[in-house]
Amino acid sequence: MDPTELQRLVREAAEEGTENVLLRLGLDASDPLKVQKDFAYIRQQRETSEKIGGFIRSSLIAIALTGLASVLVMGVKEALK
């Protein structure tokens, strides 16, 4: 078997293996643009979820700090009576 034939055989095996893996993951390798759009959508959903999580975390911290400040102010007012 010459090197060119071996290279072709390896390339075909790699392509077949890649297609099998993608199919097992639920991706149709025959339409790469559709797969790219799916990944872009998933990325957008992940980024949106991360932003929402950050906003919720910031809101909870702000609520906790506001409550702490309120307790502190009420304590100072009570101490000054």
mmCIF file of the C-alpha atoms, coordinates in Angstrom:
data_MODEL
# 
_entry.id   MODEL 
# 
loop_
_atom_site.group_PDB 
_atom_site.id 
_atom_site.type_symbol 
_atom_site.label_atom_id 
_atom_site.label_alt_id 
_atom_site.label_comp_id 
_atom_site.label_asym_id 
_atom_site.label_entity_id 
_atom_site.label_seq_id 
_atom_site.pdbx_PDB_ins_code 
_atom_site.Cartn_x 
_atom_site.Cartn_y 
_atom_site.Cartn_z 
_atom_site.occupancy 
_atom_site.B_iso_or_equiv 
_atom_site.pdbx_formal_charge 
_atom_site.auth_seq_id 
_atom_site.auth_comp_id 
_atom_site.auth_asym_id 
_atom_site.auth_atom_id 
_atom_site.pdbx_PDB_model_num 
ATOM 1  C CA . MET A 1 1  ? 0.000   0.000  0.000  1.00 0.00 ? 1  MET A CA 1 
ATOM 2  C CA . ASP A 1 2  ? 1.550   3.298  -1.065 1.00 0.00 ? 2  ASP A CA 1 
ATOM 3  C CA . PRO A 1 3  ? 1.501   6.410  1.185  1.00 0.00 ? 3  PRO A CA 1 
ATOM 4  C CA . THR A 1 4  ? -1.175  8.169  -0.889 1.00 0.00 ? 4  THR A CA 1 
ATOM 5  C CA . GLU A 1 5  ? -3.566  5.245  -0.608 1.00 0.00 ? 5  GLU A CA 1 
ATOM 6  C CA . LEU A 1 6  ? -2.861  4.935  3.119  1.00 0.00 ? 6  LEU A CA 1 
ATOM 7  C CA . GLN A 1 7  ? -3.507  8.652  3.611  1.00 0.00 ? 7  GLN A CA 1 
ATOM 8  C CA . ARG A 1 8  ? -6.824  8.385  1.740  1.00 0.00 ? 8  ARG A CA 1 
ATOM 9  C CA . LEU A 1 9  ? -7.834  5.385  3.835  1.00 0.00 ? 9  LEU A CA 1 
ATOM 10 C CA . VAL A 1 10 ? -6.986  7.192  7.086  1.00 0.00 ? 10 VAL A CA 1 
ATOM 11 C CA . ARG A 1 11 ? -8.889  10.301 5.965  1.00 0.00 ? 11 ARG A CA 1 
ATOM 12 C CA . GLU A 1 12 ? -11.988 8.244  5.109  1.00 0.00 ? 12 GLU A CA 1 
ATOM 13 C CA . ALA A 1 13 ? -11.844 6.429  8.448  1.00 0.00 ? 13 ALA A CA 1 
ATOM 14 C CA . ALA A 1 14 ? -11.492 9.717  10.325 1.00 0.00 ? 14 ALA A CA 1 
ATOM 15 C CA . GLU A 1 15 ? -14.419 11.278 8.458  1.00 0.00 ? 15 GLU A CA 1 
ATOM 16 C CA . GLU A 1 16 ? -16.608 8.242  9.108  1.00 0.00 ? 16 GLU A CA 1 
ATOM 17 C CA . GLY A 1 17 ? -15.663 8.187  12.787 1.00 0.00 ? 17 GLY A CA 1 
ATOM 18 C CA . THR A 1 18 ? -16.351 11.898 13.140 1.00 0.00 ? 18 THR A CA 1 
ATOM 19 C CA . GLU A 1 19 ? -19.748 11.568 11.487 1.00 0.00 ? 19 GLU A CA 1 
ATOM 20 C CA . ASN A 1 20 ? -20.634 8.656  13.798 1.00 0.00 ? 20 ASN A CA 1 
ATOM 21 C CA . VAL A 1 21 ? -19.697 10.662 16.888 1.00 0.00 ? 21 VAL A CA 1 
ATOM 22 C CA . LEU A 1 22 ? -21.683 13.683 15.715 1.00 0.00 ? 22 LEU A CA 1 
ATOM 23 C CA . LEU A 1 23 ? -24.708 11.509 14.989 1.00 0.00 ? 23 LEU A CA 1 
ATOM 24 C CA . ARG A 1 24 ? -24.489 9.968  18.462 1.00 0.00 ? 24 ARG A CA 1 
ATOM 25 C CA . LEU A 1 25 ? -24.498 13.497 19.871 1.00 0.00 ? 25 LEU A CA 1 
ATOM 26 C CA . GLY A 1 26 ? -27.611 14.275 17.834 1.00 0.00 ? 26 GLY A CA 1 
ATOM 27 C CA . LEU A 1 27 ? -25.946 16.492 15.235 1.00 0.00 ? 27 LEU A CA 1 
ATOM 28 C CA . ASP A 1 28 ? -26.560 16.140 11.516 1.00 0.00 ? 28 ASP A CA 1 
ATOM 29 C CA . ALA A 1 29 ? -23.105 16.466 9.933  1.00 0.00 ? 29 ALA A CA 1 
ATOM 30 C CA . SER A 1 30 ? -24.609 16.774 6.455  1.00 0.00 ? 30 SER A CA 1 
ATOM 31 C CA . ASP A 1 31 ? -25.730 20.367 7.213  1.00 0.00 ? 31 ASP A CA 1 
ATOM 32 C CA . PRO A 1 32 ? -22.826 22.180 8.922  1.00 0.00 ? 32 PRO A CA 1 
ATOM 33 C CA . LEU A 1 33 ? -24.505 25.608 8.755  1.00 0.00 ? 33 LEU A CA 1 
ATOM 34 C CA . LYS A 1 34 ? -27.470 24.314 10.735 1.00 0.00 ? 34 LYS A CA 1 
ATOM 35 C CA . VAL A 1 35 ? -25.123 22.817 13.322 1.00 0.00 ? 35 VAL A CA 1 
ATOM 36 C CA . GLN A 1 36 ? -23.269 26.145 13.591 1.00 0.00 ? 36 GLN A CA 1 
ATOM 37 C CA . LYS A 1 37 ? -26.555 27.987 14.116 1.00 0.00 ? 37 LYS A CA 1 
ATOM 38 C CA . ASP A 1 38 ? -27.523 25.489 16.815 1.00 0.00 ? 38 ASP A CA 1 
ATOM 39 C CA . PHE A 1 39 ? -24.226 26.035 18.617 1.00 0.00 ? 39 PHE A CA 1 
ATOM 40 C CA . ALA A 1 40 ? -24.599 29.821 18.285 1.00 0.00 ? 40 ALA A CA 1 
ATOM 41 C CA . TYR A 1 41 ? -28.076 29.585 19.822 1.00 0.00 ? 41 TYR A CA 1 
ATOM 42 C CA . ILE A 1 42 ? -26.789 27.441 22.686 1.00 0.00 ? 42 ILE A CA 1 
ATOM 43 C CA . ARG A 1 43 ? -23.963 29.936 23.293 1.00 0.00 ? 43 ARG A CA 1 
ATOM 44 C CA . GLN A 1 44 ? -26.463 32.819 23.334 1.00 0.00 ? 44 GLN A CA 1 
ATOM 45 C CA . GLN A 1 45 ? -28.655 30.967 25.848 1.00 0.00 ? 45 GLN A CA 1 
ATOM 46 C CA . ARG A 1 46 ? -25.645 30.250 28.070 1.00 0.00 ? 46 ARG A CA 1 
ATOM 47 C CA . GLU A 1 47 ? -24.485 33.878 27.999 1.00 0.00 ? 47 GLU A CA 1 
ATOM 48 C CA . THR A 1 48 ? -28.009 35.105 28.762 1.00 0.00 ? 48 THR A CA 1 
ATOM 49 C CA . SER A 1 49 ? -28.285 32.654 31.646 1.00 0.00 ? 49 SER A CA 1 
ATOM 50 C CA . GLU A 1 50 ? -24.949 33.847 33.039 1.00 0.00 ? 50 GLU A CA 1 
ATOM 51 C CA . LYS A 1 51 ? -26.085 37.489 32.844 1.00 0.00 ? 51 LYS A CA 1 
ATOM 52 C CA . ILE A 1 52 ? -29.342 36.677 34.640 1.00 0.00 ? 52 ILE A CA 1 
ATOM 53 C CA . GLY A 1 53 ? -27.427 34.775 37.314 1.00 0.00 ? 53 GLY A CA 1 
ATOM 54 C CA . GLY A 1 54 ? -25.100 37.737 37.819 1.00 0.00 ? 54 GLY A CA 1 
ATOM 55 C CA . PHE A 1 55 ? -28.034 40.126 38.075 1.00 0.00 ? 55 PHE A CA 1 
ATOM 56 C CA . ILE A 1 56 ? -29.789 37.909 40.628 1.00 0.00 ? 56 ILE A CA 1 
ATOM 57 C CA . ARG A 1 57 ? -26.590 37.567 42.654 1.00 0.00 ? 57 ARG A CA 1 
ATOM 58 C CA . SER A 1 58 ? -26.070 41.350 42.639 1.00 0.00 ? 58 SER A CA 1 
ATOM 59 C CA . SER A 1 59 ? -29.694 41.919 43.634 1.00 0.00 ? 59 SER A CA 1 
ATOM 60 C CA . LEU A 1 60 ? -29.446 39.496 46.561 1.00 0.00 ? 60 LEU A CA 1 
ATOM 61 C CA . ILE A 1 61 ? -26.260 41.154 47.789 1.00 0.00 ? 61 ILE A CA 1 
ATOM 62 C CA . ALA A 1 62 ? -27.885 44.595 47.511 1.00 0.00 ? 62 ALA A CA 1 
ATOM 63 C CA . ILE A 1 63 ? -30.952 43.388 49.441 1.00 0.00 ? 63 ILE A CA 1 
ATOM 64 C CA . ALA A 1 64 ? -28.764 41.884 52.164 1.00 0.00 ? 64 ALA A CA 1 
ATOM 65 C CA . LEU A 1 65 ? -26.681 45.063 52.479 1.00 0.00 ? 65 LEU A CA 1 
ATOM 66 C CA . THR A 1 66 ? -29.810 47.223 52.586 1.00 0.00 ? 66 THR A CA 1 
ATOM 67 C CA . GLY A 1 67 ? -31.256 45.047 55.347 1.00 0.00 ? 67 GLY A CA 1 
ATOM 68 C CA . LEU A 1 68 ? -28.001 45.212 57.284 1.00 0.00 ? 68 LEU A CA 1 
ATOM 69 C CA . ALA A 1 69 ? -27.869 48.995 56.928 1.00 0.00 ? 69 ALA A CA 1 
ATOM 70 C CA . SER A 1 70 ? -31.495 49.267 58.086 1.00 0.00 ? 70 SER A CA 1 
ATOM 71 C CA . VAL A 1 71 ? -30.785 47.174 61.180 1.00 0.00 ? 71 VAL A CA 1 
ATOM 72 C CA . LEU A 1 72 ? -27.722 49.306 61.906 1.00 0.00 ? 72 LEU A CA 1 
ATOM 73 C CA . VAL A 1 73 ? -29.655 52.576 61.544 1.00 0.00 ? 73 VAL A CA 1 
ATOM 74 C CA . MET A 1 74 ? -32.499 51.277 63.717 1.00 0.00 ? 74 MET A CA 1 
ATOM 75 C CA . GLY A 1 75 ? -29.964 50.185 66.350 1.00 0.00 ? 75 GLY A CA 1 
ATOM 76 C CA . VAL A 1 76 ? -28.289 53.595 66.373 1.00 0.00 ? 76 VAL A CA 1 
ATOM 77 C CA . LYS A 1 77 ? -31.681 55.350 66.664 1.00 0.00 ? 77 LYS A CA 1 
ATOM 78 C CA . GLU A 1 78 ? -32.674 53.068 69.544 1.00 0.00 ? 78 GLU A CA 1 
ATOM 79 C CA . ALA A 1 79 ? -29.344 53.652 71.291 1.00 0.00 ? 79 ALA A CA 1 
ATOM 80 C CA . LEU A 1 80 ? -29.740 57.442 71.030 1.00 0.00 ? 80 LEU A CA 1 
ATOM 81 C CA . LYS A 1 81 ? -33.170 57.452 72.740 1.00 0.00 ? 81 LYS A CA 1 
# 
